[in-house]
Amino acid sequence: HLPLGFNIHKNLLIVDLFPASSFHPEPSSFLPDLAEKLRGLPGVEHSTCARRVLLSGAGGGVDFPVSVPGVTLPKGQSSVPIKFNSVGREYFATVGTRILAGRAFTPSDGPNSQKVAIVSEMMARRFWRNGDAVGHSFEIAGVDYQIVGIAENAKINHVHESYEPYMYLPFSQSPVTEGSLILETKG
């Protein structure tokens, strides 16, 4: 009965193809291509990929040092560590996390286009007045990311944790060495 930030009533099949402890080929191109091919199979509603799966107990992911223009941080601090997940194009539709403002990732959010991000509602409220973050930007290691959407807050590690600022980056724009395939099936 707790709000988790995704739809618990979906039939999801999760396949951990590239666990963190193994060495493997380039999942940043392989997994999105495989998800696209599986999308056309009978019985598959949605197909996507993600670096981390919600509630997997994987620690919530690595964090990036994020700098937000116009946000004053404590003295001596130039950035804030924010956890993230690299996700595929249909991630939000597949797991049932609602986009509250803006848009989800599209095929045009590729490796050679403007870097984009979707931020959690909590991150939007923490760094932008009235939580209106769409169209604003932040930096990760000197690289500018434009915010294209705000997602509902989601539980990352376990159901009893508090929400925290969180961001999602397109799988195609963030090199990853681990990942899972996520399918929503009809039955």
N, C-alpha and C positions, 0 to 999 in steps of 0.2 A: 504493500500500500504506500510505500515511500516513493516520491518522485525521483526517478533515476536519470532522466534526461535522454531516454531512448524507449522504444516500444517493446515491452517484455512479452507481448502477445504475438510477435512475429515468429515464423518458423525460420530460424537462422542456422545455417551450416557453416562452421568455421573450420578452415583447414590451415594449420600452421605449416606453411611450405618452407619458410626460411627462418628457423629459430635463431635466436641471438647467439647461441653457442656454436653454430656451424659456419663453415665457409662455403660459399656458393656463388653462382653467377650473378649478374646484375639484376636484382629484384625490382629496381626502380623502373625498368622498362618491361621486364617479363611479366610481373604481376598485373599491371594495368592491361596489357595485351591479352592475357589469359582471362581476366575479368570481362573484357569486351567480348571475347569469343563465347564464354559461358552464358552471357546475357541472352543469347539467342536460343538456348536449349529449352525444350518443352519442360514446363514446371518451374522454370526460374523466373521469378518476378523482378529481382534486382541482383546485381553482382558488382562487387567492389573489392578493394584491398585496403589494408591499413598496416601501419608499422606496429601498432599496439591495438589489442582488442579490449573494449571496456570491461571492467571488473575481472581482468585476468590476473590481478595481483602482481603485475610486473613493475610496480613502483611508479606507475603513471607516466613513465617516459623520461627522457633526458630533458633538461631545461636549457634554454638559450638565454644569453644575456640580452635583454630587450631595452632599447632606449626609446623613449617617447618624447617627441618634440613638445616643448611647453610644459612638461611635467617636472616639477622640482623634487629631487630626491634628497635623502639625508646627505650631509656633508661628506665628501669623499667617495660617494657612490655615483657611478655614471650610468649604471644599468640595473635592471631588476631581473632576477632569474624567473622565467616563465616556462612551465612544462608545455610540451606540444605533442601532437601526433601527426604523422604524415598519412594522408588518406587519399583514396581514389575518388574518381568523379562522382559516383553514385553513393558515396558513403552515407550521407545524411538520410537519403531516401531509403537505403537498405536497412539501416539500424533503427530508423524512426526518430532520429534527433531532429527537432524542428528548427528551421532557419527563421528567426524572429524578425530580421530586417536584412535587406540586401538580397544576395543570391548565394547559391551553392557553387561549387567549382564546375567549370565547363571544359570542353576539349580545347578551347582557346587558351587556357591557363597552362601552357606548355613550358618546356625548359628554356625557350628563347624569348618568352614574353615577359612583361612586367611581373615581378614577384608579387604574389597575392597571399592573403591570409583570411581566415574566418576566425573570429575571436568569440570566446564565451561571453554570455551576458555579464558575468561577474567581472571579467577583464574590461569590457566596454564601460561598465559603471565606475570602475576604479580609476581609469585613465582619461576618460572623455566626459565632458559635461553632459548631464542628462543621459549618459550611456549612448549618445549618438556617435558611434565610431565609424560607421560606413563612410568611405571616401577619405578617411584620415589615414595616416601612415605611421609606421614605427620602423626602427632599424634593428637588425641583427648583424653584429660584426661589420658595421658600416654599410650593409646592403639595405636598401629601402624596400619595404613591403607595404602594399596598399591593402587596406581592409575592404573586402567586398561583401562581407556578411557577418551577422551576429547569430550565433547558435545558442539554443537554450543551455543552461548549465547542466552538466552531466556528472554522475559519479564515475570516477576514473578507476579507483582500485577496489573499493568495497562499499557496500550500501550504507554504512554508518558514518562515512567520512563527511567533512564539511566541503562545500563547493570552494573552489579556488580559481583564480584567473587561469585561463587555459587557452591555447590557440591551436588551430588546425592549419597545416600547410599542404598544398597539393603534392601528392606522391610524385608527380612528374617534375616538380621543381625542387625537391629535396632529396638528394642522394641518400639511399638507405641500404643497409646490409641485412635487414631482417624484415619479415612481413608475413601477413596472413591473408588468405582469400576469404571473403565473407559473401555467402549467397543467401538470398531470401527465396524460399521455395513455397510453392502453393500447398504442399502437404508433407 
